[in-house]
Amino acid sequence: MSRLRCRPSRALITAAVAAAVTLGCASARGQSGAAGFRWRDYAPRLTDEVLFNPGMGLYLQYPPMDSRPSEWFMKTADIAYYRLHWTDVNPREGVYEFDKYFGPKFDFWVKKRGKRLAFGVMSQSMHGRPKYVTPKWVFDKGVPGVKHTGVYGQEQINPAFWNDRYLEIHCAFIARLGKYLDGRDGLEFMDIRGIGEWGEMHLARWTPEQLEKTGYTADGYVAAYRKVIDAFARAFPKTRVFLNVGGQKHQTINDYAALKGMHFRQDGLKPGGASYNCGEWLFKPYARRGVICNFEFHSGYGTSLKKGWSPEETIKSCLAAPVSYLNTGSWLGGGGLRTAPKGARDWLTRAARKLGHRFVMTKLRLPADFGLDGRRPARMPLMSVWRNDGVAPCYESYALEWSLHDAAGAKVASSVSFPSTPTTAWSPGEEVQVASMLRVPAATRPGRYRLKVSMVLPETGSRVMLGIAGRDGEKRYDLCDIAGARRQGMQGRVYEEGFEQGTGKWSAVKGMSLVSDRASAHGGKASLLVSGTQVTGWNYAACTLPTSPVPSGKYRLSVWMLVEQIKPAKYAPYVKIGVNGADGSWLANFRSNSYDVSKLNTWQRLETVAEMPVNVGSGVLAIEKGVNRTSISARIRLDDVRLELLEGP
């Protein structure tokens, strides 16, 4: 038995499952085990509905505060997004009107409509109506300001973002904002928008003279951003925070944000990609590092058409990047949602179906039925195949929750299984095999049951939506029916050997010999004597089981061992069950307790309990050395070897 610890390939898993279809479990002495185990296949029906899951989705900028559930955009997006001015919620020093601004939005969108919210607080905005987007009192505290003209012709006073006094006051505001908002139910994310025009990193309207007069330097700008990023990291530890990224000249700022757990947003989506080509050079490598990516359109839908920009090419460019969020503004904006042309609606709906991750189950292999004897729990092995039909990674490690329900809908069994390949590694377009096991209580009555699945974050109990049909009100997905059949004696001995008639199926490795010997025995008149010197290898002797273990079966191996001699004495032998795939590749080992070498020449009972993988192909019993390249001389006796199936399908 090789101890090479390698994960079996997808082809191996498929082959092992296929081989297991015909596996029985008759014992070497004729007792019946779980003979007749059979698989069946089920293909879930997929859907094209938009999935509303955490960490992803289409979001609406300034949606109407009387939006109705029946409106098209309410079925396509479930995040309402607002950009506000700093002065809107902090008009005077020490005065915070958070309840006045945020309260009605949480009441309507979260409590009444069951939606999510996101916000960005701006310190400069040419579209802002007030003279002071940053509150006037901030300038009165000594922050230098410069004059700009807004798009409506009004004078605006904007702060020097790199000024130490500004950073001190602004970071204190961020702390108060976080104390009010962080972790609040329904808050999806926050934007960093306290530096630059609209908080988008660039310095539109700033003249070279204004920059020089206020002490701007490139390094000072980076340092200022790092302070604001740190302030958000401290203030919003429970909330996703996005940095609006700039081009490659700002790479050091972007990277620092990623290191601090921030995510990336870019507001220039158009045909051919977003501004600075950030979908390629920035989003793709950082998405693999756990950074969530977010886009907004460059121009309005009508303006884009006038420019000759194809909506199809724009959406294709969006979905070519690992993007999880997409803002409907500037394409439509809040007022344009209700009057949006059909083309805009259709393309946004298509995008919403692909944003982020979209997990679908493409295949399910399950037992034809499961046995019930009224005494022991039954085990239902499940082999499912999943695919990420979205365009981005998943950023949570989810588990699968399987449940069995009776005709009245009551849950009779459930179990949570963790995929060996975590959901964060389910790359878009790739299929992943997941082996699971559902344990059915012994008291379950024979009959027809429904099998359901859900994807859950076990630490919180929250479930996510999947792209398959059959979702119920608790985000469980009804899959198929399965029968619980009455079967007697489905557990019991499946292999037993006392070595009365010889060595059975056991064989020794090079350097060792074995015989059926009558000089000493635990039970009966003979035992297996294994003796010699084993130089290189893991075991002294082994036996391939005559029939393969059943998938997900729970087994107990017990043996009696007597060690007459072993040198060096510190290497105590033990026994194991080695489990292989259909092609013989190693899957797992289950070892017993070790022989107590301080009590040589005594019969000692060694035991191990093994829970078989779903994709088990064959099994091997072995007397183990415990070391590989160490020469050991030994005389070991083995007797009354017994393998029992404790729980099975």
N, C-alpha and C positions, 0 to 999 in steps of 0.2 A: 504493500500500500504506500503510495507516494504521499508525502505531506506537503507537496507543493500547494500553497494556498492561493489559488487563482479563481476569480469569479467565472462561472460557466458562461459560455457565449450564448447569444440568443438562439443560434442554431442548435446548440446542445440542449437548451431548455425545451425547445420545441420537440426535439427527438426524444428526450426523456419522457415528456408528457405523452407523446404518441405511443411509446413503448409501454407506458404504464397502463394503457387502456386494457390490455389483455392480462395484466398481472393478477395472479392468484396469491393465496397465502397458505397452502396446505403444508403441514409440518412434516418433518422427516419421519415421524412415526405414525402418521396417518390421522392425527387429530385435525379437525377442520379449523381454519382461522377465518379470515375475511375473504374467502374465495368468491370469485365472480364479480369483483370490482370492475365497474365500467364507467368511462367518461361519456359526456355528451357536450356538444358545442351549441352556443347561443350567440347570435349577433345582435347587439342592441341597436335600436333605431336612433339615428342622429338627427339633430334639429339645427335650424339656422337662426334661432332666437338670439337676441342680444343678451349677453350675460352681465349681470351687475355684481361684480366681485370687488373686494378691497384691493387697492393698489393698482387699479386700472379703470379705463372707461372713457367714453366721450363725455365732455362736460360743457355746460351752457353758461355763457358769460352774460350777466345781467338778465336772466330770464324773468318774464312777467311774474309779479307776486300774486297773480290770480290764476296761475297755470293750472289746468285741469288734467287729471290722470289720463283722459281719453285723447289728449293732443299728441300728435306724432312724435314730437321731441321728448315728451315725457316717457314714451315707450322705448326711446333710443338712447337716452342718457339719464343718469340719476345723480348727477353732481351739479349743483348750482355754484357758480364762481363769481366772486365780486372783488374788484380792485377799489380801494378807498383811499382817501387822502389822510395823511397823519392828522391833519387838523380836524377831520370829521369826528375823531374819537378822543382827542386830547387838545381841545381848543385853548385851554389855559394851563399854566403850570400847576401840577397836582390835581387837575380835574380830568377824570377818565370817564367818558360817556359810552362805555362798552355795552352796557345793557340797552341803552337807547338805540344803538346801531345794530348790534348783533342779535339782541333778543328777538325781535320780530322775524328775523330770517331763520333762526333755529326753530321758533314756534311753527312757522309755516312749512319750511322745507323738510325738517327732520321729524317734527311731531305729527304734522297733518299729512304730509305727502310721503313720508318714509324715505326721503332722499338724503344725500350727503351734501356737505358744504366745503368750500375752499375759499381762501382769502389771500390777498396781497395788499400790504399797506405801502403806498407810494410817498416819497418825499419830493418828487418832481414829476410833473406831467403837463405837457404843453396843451393837452385837451382839458385840463382842469379849469373850472370857471374862477375859483378864488385867486386872489393875488398871492396868498400864502398857502401853498400846498403843505409845506412844512409850517407848523404853527408860528405865528409872529413872535410869541414869547421866547422861542428858541433863539431867534436873532437878538432879542433883547438881552439874552444871557451872554452875549458876546460872540456868537457864531457869525463869521463873515458871510455876507450874501451878495449875489450879483443880480442885475436886472436882465430879464428876458421878456420876449413878447410871445404870448400864447397864440394858438390857432384862431382864436376869436378876437385877436387884436388887443387883448388886455395885457397890462403889465403884470409880470410875475417876479417874485423874489425867490431865488433858489440858493440853497446852502452850499458851502464848500465841504463836500462829503469827507474829505481827507483831513479836515481840521480836528484836532484833538478834542476840542470842546464839543463839537458836533457829535463825534463818536461817543463821547461820554454820555451825552444826553440821549442820543438815539438808542444806545445799547440799554440804558435804563428803561426806556420806553418798551423795548423788545421784552425785557424781563417782566414788566407789568402785563404786557399782552399775553405772554406765555402763561403767567399765573392764572389769567382769566380763561384762556382758550385751550391750553394743552390737555390732551386726553379727553376732551369733551365729546360726548356721544354724538356722532354724526359728522365730526370734523375729519375731512379726508386729507387735506394737506394745506400747507402755508407756502407762500412765495416770499423770497427775499427781494424786496423792492425799495430798499432805503438808500440805494446809491445809483446815480445815473438817471437818464430820461426814462420815465416809467419803471425805473428799476431794472433796466435792460442792459446794464453794464456800459453802454456807450454814453458819450457826453454831447449829445446833440445840443445845438444852440450855444455851447460854450466857445468863446473866441480864444485865440492864443493869449491875448492880453489878459482876459479874465482868469485863465488857468495860471498864468505866471503871477498875477497879482495875489491870488489866494494860496500860493505855495504848492501848486500841483507838481508832483513828479510821478513818473511811472512806478517807481518803487513804493512811494507813499500811497499810491492808489491800491497796489497789491496789499500793503499792510492794513489799509483801511478795510478792505474787503475781508481780510482774515479776521479782523476784530468783530465785524458784523456776523460772519459765519460762526465764530465762537459763541457770540451772544445767542444766536438762534439754537445752536446745539445745546446750550445750557437751558434755555427757556422752553424748548419743545422736545424733550426727550421721548415723548410718547407719540409724536406727530411727524408724518413725512414732511420734509422741507425741501423746496426746489430753489435752485439757483438758476437765474436766466443766464445762459452761457454766452460768451463772446467767441471770437475767432481764436486761431492758434496763438496769437500774441498774448492771450489771456489764459493760456493753458495752465500756468502755475496756480492761478486762482481756482480754476475748475478742479484741478487735481486736489487742492487743499480742501475744497468743499466735499469731494468724494471721500477723502480720508476722515472727515468729520461726520460722515453718515448722511450728507446731503445728496440730493438727486438733481438731474439736469433737465432744463427746459429751454426750448429755442423757439422764437416767435417769427420765423421767416419762411414758412413752408410754401413751396410753389413747385411747378413742374421741374423735374431734374434734381429735386432735393431742397433742403432748407438752407438758409444763409450759412456761409462759411463751410458748406458741405459737412456740417457737423454730424449728420446721420452716419457718415462713413468714418471719418477720422476720430470722432469723439464718442458717439453713442455706442457703436459696435464694440469697441474694446472695453468700455466702462460698464456696459450692460452685463458683461461676464464677471464683473467684479461686484455685482449687486446694486449698481446704480440704476434707478428707474428713469426712463426717458419719456419726455413730454414735448409735444409739438403744438404750435398755434399757426394759423395761416398768415401769410404775408399780407394779403389784400382781401377785400370783400369779394363775394361771389360774383356780383355784377361787374365790378371793376376788373376782376380776373378775366372774365369773358371778353371784355373790351380790349384787354392786353393780348388776347389770343392764347391765354393760358387754359389748357384743357383740364376740366375737373377730373377726368379719368387719370390723366398723367400725374396730377397733383396727389390724388389719393394713392396711386401706385407708388409714388415717391415716398409718401408717408409710411406705407406698409412695407417698404423695402428696408426700413430701419427697425431696430428692436424697440419700438415705441409702445408704451403702455397707456398713455393719456393723449387725448387730442381735444383742443379747445375749439368750439364752434365759432367763436369770435376769432379773427375778424371777418370770417366768411359771411356770417349772418348777424351776429350781435344779438342783444336781447330783443330789440324791437323787430328784428327781421325773422325771428323764428316762426311766427304765425303766418307770415306772408312768403315764406321760403318757397321758391319754385321746386317743382317735382324733381328736377335733376339734382339740386343741392340735397334734398331730402334723401334721395336714393343713394347718392355717393356717401353721405355721412352714415347712413344705415349700414352700408357695406363695410365701411371702415370700423364702425362700432362692433361688428361681428368678429373682427380680427385683432383688435387692439389687445395688448397684453397677452396672457396665456389663455388658451381655450382647451380644456381637457375633455377628451372624448374616449370612451371605451369602445374599441373596435371589435374585440372578441372576448368571449368568456368560455372557459372550459370548466365544467362542474360535474359532480357525480350524477349518474342516471337517477339514483335515489340514495338515501342514507338509511342505515340500519338502526333500529331501536330495540333493545331487549328489556327495557324497564329497570335495568340495574346499573348500567354504566353510561356516561355521556357518549354521544356519537361525535365524530369529527367529519367536517365537510371541507375537503381540500378545494381550493379555488385558484385557477390560473387565469388571470386577466391580462389583456393587451391594451395599452393606453397610448394615446397620441396627443401631442400638443398642436392643435390646429391654429393657434395664435401666431403672432410674429415676434413675441418677446419671451424671455424667461419668466418663470414664476419665482417670486422672491420670498415665499414661505415654504416651510417643510411640512406638508400636509400628510395626514394618514388616511387610510381607507377604513370606513366603518361599514361592516357587513351586518345585516340583520335579517332575521327570519320571522315572518308574520303569519298568523293563522287566518282562517276564513273571515273572522270578524275584524281583522286588521290589527289585532293585539300582537305586540312583539313577544316572541317566545325565546329568542336567542339573539345575541349580538356580540361582536368582537371588533377590536381595532387592530389593524395591521399596518406596519410601517414599511413602505417599499424599500428594498435594499438599495435601489437607485433613488435618491431623494427627489422630490418633485422639483426642486430647484435645478436639477440636472436633466429635466425632461425638455430637451431642445426642440424648438419648433420643427415640425415635420417628421420627427423621428418616433418610432414605436418603442415602447418599453414594456417588458414582461414584469408582472407583479405576482408573486406567489403569496397566497393568504390561506388562513384556516379559520373556519367558523365552528365553534364548539357548541353542540346542542345538548341541553340538560337531559339527564337520564329520565326524568319524569315526563318528557315530551310524549304526547300520544301520537300513534301512527295517523297519517292523513296527508292532505295536500297543503302545501305552504307556499308563500310567496317570498322570493329572495329580493332584497333591496340593497342598494349601496349608496353611500354618501362619502364626500370628501370633507374631512374635518380637521380643524386645528385643535388637538386634544387638550391643550393647556387652557383654552377658553371655551371649548365646546361649540364654537361657531362653525357653520358649514358653508361651503361655497357652491355656486351654481356650476353645472356641467353641461356640455353640449349634447346631451342625450335626452331622449323622451322619457316621460313617466315621472316627472318631479311632483312630489306631494307638498303639503303645506309646511313640512319641516325640512325641506331640501333633501329628502331621500328620493332615490330613483328606483321605481319598481321595474324589475328586470324580467323574471320568469318564475314559473312554478316548479316545485320539486316535491317529490313524495318522500315521506318518512315511513319506511316499511318495517313491519315487525319481523325481526330475525333472531333466532335463538342461537346461542353459542357462538356469536360472531367474534367474541374475544376468547383468549385462552392460549395454550402452548402452540407455538408455530415451529419450534425447533427444539429438540432435546437429544442429548447424547450422553451415554454413560460409559462408552468404550468397552462394553462387555464383549462385543464381537470383533473388535479391532479398532483401528484408528479413525474409522469413519471417513469423512471428507477432509480431514485435517492433513496438512503437509508442513514439513519443516523447511527452514531456509538453509542456505549453505553453511556448513559448519555444525549444524544441529541434526540430531536424529530423533525419531519418535517411534514408540512401540506401545501396544496395549500390554500393561504390566500388572501382575497380580500380587506384587510384593506389598502394596499398600493401596487402599481404596477408601473413599469417603462413603459411598453407597454401592452396594453390590460387591463384586469380587475383583474388579479391575479399575485401573485408571490409565490416563494417557501420560506416559513418561517422556518428557522432552529434555534432552541432555546434549552437551557439547559446548563448543566455544563459538560465539557469534561475534564476528569481527566488525563488519560494516553493515548497517541496516537498522531499521526501527523495531523489528519484531523477531521473535523466536520461531513462531509457528502461526499458521492462519488457516481459516476455513471460509470458503465462499458459500453463502447461504444458498440452499437448493432452490428456494423461491424468493422472489424479491419482496422487500417490505412494501406495504401499501402507502400511498401518498398521505402525508400528515398523520400517519399512525403513531400512537404512543406505545413504546415497547419497554420492557424491562429485561435486561440480560443479567443472569446470576450464574456464578460458577463457584466451585470449591477448589482451592489451590493449596498445595503443600510444597514448600521450597526446602529441598534437602541441602542444597549448596548453592552459593552465588558469590563470585569474586569479580570485581570489588563488591563488597557487601552493601555499599551505600546506594546501589542502584536497585531499588525495589521493583519487581515486576508488577504488572497489572493487566487487565484485559480491556478490550475496546470493541465498539461497533464502528466500522468505517463505512461510510455511505458514498456511493458513486452515482454518477449520471449514467445514462443509457450507453455511452461509449466508453465507460470505465473511468472517466476523469473524476478525480476526488471532489467531493462536495463538503463533507463534514466528518468529524470524529466525535465519538461519545465515549469517554474513558471512565473506568471504574475507580474505586478507591484502590490504593496500593497495598500490596502484601506487607505485613509488619515483619521485617527481616530480623527484628530482635527476638522473634519467637519462631525460629526455624523448626522444621519437622512437626509443625502443627497444621491441621486443616483449618483454613480460614475462608470465610465467605466474602466474595467480591461481587459488587453489584453496580450497575449503572442504569439510568432511565434515559431513553432517547426519544425525541420527537422528530420524526422523519420530515425532510423537506417535501414540498409538494411535488418536486420534479425528481424524486428518487428513482433510480434505475436498478440498483443492485446493492447488496450489503455483504460485508466481510467481517468475520470475527477474528481476533488476533490476540496472542499473548505478547505484550509489549515490553521492550527494554526501557523505553523512556529517553534514550539517547541514541545518536546515530553512529558516529565514528569512534566509539569506544568499545574495545574488546572485552567481552564478558563471558566467563565460564559459569555454567549453571546446570543444575538438575532440578527440574520443575515438574510437578505432577498436577494434572487437571482432571476434574471429575464433575459429574452431574451438571453439565452445561445446559442451561435452559433459557430460551428466548420466548417471552410471552407478549402477546398483543393486549395491552390494557385498554386502549380506546382506539376505535377505528371508524371508517366511514360506514 
